[in-house]
């Protein structure tokens, strides 16, 4: 958002993703449901404000790769992604305070990672960058060295598809220029 001139107040959500029942949800539905949960959590604290939440999932085949909890998990995820194309889903949800309505949208991009050497994975994991990132990598950081192609919205892969954000604002009847500083 700062890239386009919006200075958001960033409020960590208290929504507990680990306790959320993901059973039977497609990656598309899961990304939107998690974004809605985060948005609802923050909107309770800020009922007078426009609240935007997002959640990004990395999906390889039928496997959803979440955020690694250990360096070993990060290494395993990167080994799985090495030399392959995967999907990155980002769900977004916006709560409009005047009506209380929640507007949602979804972005999906395909990301291809080149074949990684074991020493590259070890180096990248040692930077600490993979921790807390879906799929164990951040394309906006050092992992940009590993990505050979993106089909879709780069900002969606980072975690907030700006074109979808703009569309959601319009659907909610909000004017983007009101958010510029």
N, C-alpha and C positions, 0 to 999 in steps of 0.2 A: 504494500500500500504506500509505503514511503517513496517508492520509485515513482509513483504518479502524483506525489504531493499531498498525500493524506497521512496525518500523524495520529494513528489510532492509540487509544488507551488499551494496552495489552493487559488482560486480566486472565490469569490461569483459571481454568475450569476446575470445579470440584467433582465433575462427573467421573465416576469410576469405570473406566473402560473394561477393566479386568472382571468386573462383576456383571457386565452386560451380557445377556444371553444372545449369542451369535448363531445359535442353532437354526439351520435352514435358510439363513439369509444369503443371498448372492453377494458378491463383492460390491456391486453397485448399491444394493439396498443397505448393506452394512456401512459403507462410507457415509451415506446420507443419514442413517440412524445415529451414528456416532457424532456427526456434525450437529444434528438436532439436539442430542443429549448435552453436548458441550454448550450449545447456545442457550438451551433452557436453564442450565445451571447458572450461567452468568446473568441471564435476563432476570432471574429472581433477585439478584443483588443490585441490578441496575434497571429497574422497571421503567424508567423514563427515557432510557437511551436506546438507540439502534444497536443491536448486538449481532455480531457476525461470528460464526464458528465454522471451523473446517476440520476435516480429517482426511488423511492420505493413507492409502493402502497400496502396497506393492504385491502384485499377484503374478506368480509363475506357474503356468498351467492351471491346476486346481488348488494350488497352495497359496494361502495368504501369508506373506512374510511380514510380521509385525515389527516392533522395535526390539532390537536385541537387548537382553538384560546383562549379558556378559561379553567380554571380548571373544570368547570361543563361539558364542552364538552369532556374533557379527561375522566372524571368519566363515562359518558354515553358510550363512546367507550369501556372502559374496562368492563363495565357491559355487553355490547353486546358480547364481545369476551370471557367472563368468561365461562369456561366449554365447549368450542367449538374449532373446528379446522377451521382455516382460511387460505387463500392463501396470500403469500407475493410475489409480482411481482417486480423485479428490472430490469428496462431498462437501458442499457448503450449505449453511443454513443461516438465514437472516430473520431476526425477530423485529418487527415494526411495532414500536411501543404504542402508537395511537390506537391501533386496532388489536394488537396482540397476535396478529397473524404471523405465521412462520412460513417463509418462502425458501424453497430448496432448489438446488441444481447439482449437477454431477458433471465432472470432466474425466475423460479417459484419454491417456496418451500411451503410445508404445515407445519403450526405451530399449535400445540395443547396447549391450555392454560387450566390449572386446574380451577376448580370452585373457584372463589374468594369470600371471605367474604367482606361485606361492609366496615369493618374497615381496611382491607388490601388495598382496592381501595383508601379509604380516605388517608391512610398513604402514599401510592405510589404517589398519585397526589400531596400531600403536599411536596414531595421532589423536585417538579418542573421538574423532569426528563421527564414526558410525553410530555411536551410542545415542539412543533416543530418537533415531531416525528410522522411518519405515523402510524395510528392506536392508537396513544397515549401511545406507550411504546417503550423502547429500550432494546432489548434482551441482548445487551452487557453490560447492567447496572443492576440495581436492579430488573428489570422485569425478569431476568433470574430465579428468585425464583418462578415465576408463570408458566413457560413453562415446559411441561412434555414430549413433543416430537417434533422433527423436521424431516421432510422427505424432504431432499434436501440439498442445500448448505448454511451452517451457515453464511458464509461471504456475501451471497446474502441477507439474512435476515437483517444483519447489514447495508447493503446498497451498497456494491460493491462486486459482485461475482468474486473473484480473478481468478478462472479457466476460466470464460467467458472473463475477461479482457485479460488474456494471449492468448486466442484463437483469440480475436479481433486484438491484436498486430500482431500475425502471419498472419492473413488475410490481414492486412495493409502493410505487408512486413517489419515490424519493429522487431528489435531484443531486447528482454527484458533485456539482460545484459547491453545494452547501457544506461539503466535507473537507474542502481544501483549506489549508492554513495560509 
